[in-house]
């Protein structure tokens, strides 16, 4: 996979984060709130790892 494809896929993943945040605002989420929180944590870790792996100069 080339760097440009990887950047595009990370951008898609980052856009999904907003959806997960909107789910947390739902009052009827119940026990699924734990799963949504876990997904957010893992997503944030993935994005952070990408940023550490690909230097900012290459990330633009």
Phi, psi and omega in degrees: 000133180276167185298320181296318178296318178298316178299318180296319180292322177295321178298321177295316179297317179298324180292332179290338180300320179299322178295317179298320177297321179293328177296323181297337180280349181287125183289338184260023183288328177060223184293340178294344177303323179297317180293320179294317177300317179298317179298319178298316179299315181293322178296316178298321177296318179298314180295317179297318179298320177299315182294327177286325184284318180258111181304149182307324180298325179275341186280349181272000000 
